[in-house]
Amino acid sequence: MRHLLSLSLAAATTTALFVSTLAAEAEKAPNKETGFTTLFNGKNLEGWHGAVENYEVVDGSIVCKEGKGGTLYAKEEYNDFIFRFEFKLPPGGNNGVAVRSSGKGNPAWEAFEIQTLDNTHPKYAKLQPYQYHGSVYGLVSAKREGLKPVGEWNSQEILFRGSHIKVTLNGTVIVDQDLSTIDLSKVKRVPKGVNRRGGFIGFAGHSDPVQMRNIRIKRLK
């Protein structure tokens, strides 16, 4: 009996030490969200500008009003950054992330727009490769993978440093491109803002009630 009790005490001690070690390692592990600033308070569009009247807050998410559009911009401008957010697509949903925008004109041509799109909808079956989800519109075609079924929340990260852009969707890298290596003579319609190195970031609505939440950004030096 004493032998069994000793074994039980030893096992309990080992378990406690293991748990303690895991906790210590967790404290040492780098926080992947360190340095990020939240851009959306989950309640209203305070701090945003642009087509504010065409968007609304529903259940803690920013939503483009159905039949409306335009670009909603966060307050400040950013050069190099990591932008993270979650989004949910309705069937056939179409939106975009405007980056390094001057705040004027269509970001797809005046700056950069990263597509947010329901790749599975029949009406998008014949799009150009650079028009599908995650693509840098007109410039870089994204891999058509990683999207969750329509109606589920997706997590996306956009990293922009200098001329290098990387888009990660639900843990899958779908774009990893140095824009300076693109032969623009072979691009059908080159965005005017292809050489922009800073500007506003926001959402380019295309009349569909796409939802966005948990929006945060980190400046890169």
ZIWO-V692324 format. One line per field, one symbol per residue. phi: phi as a letter, one per 40 degrees, with the letter a starting at -180 (. if undefined). psi: psi as a letter, one per 20 degrees, with the letter a starting at -180 (. if undefined). Layout:
phi=???
psi=???
//
This chain:
phi=.cccccccccccccccccccccccccccccccbcgcbcbbcgbaccgbahcdccbabbfgbcbccdgbagbbbccbcbccabbbababccdgcaaabcbfccgbgcccbcabbccbaccccdcbcbccdcbcdgccdgbbccccagccddgbcbbbbbbbbgbcbbbbbfgbcbaaaccccccccbccacdcccbcbaicbabbcbgbccbbafcaabcbc
psi=ghghhggghggggggghggggggghhhhppoijpiqppipiigakpiqrclhijrrppljqpppppirbrppqrgrqqeprppqrqqpprpjqparopqkqijqaohhhidqppqoqnhiphijhkrqhjirpiqopigppqpmrhprqpiqpqpqpopoocjpppppolipoipnpohiipniijpgnpphkhjqjraqqapnqljqmppprlprqpqp.
//
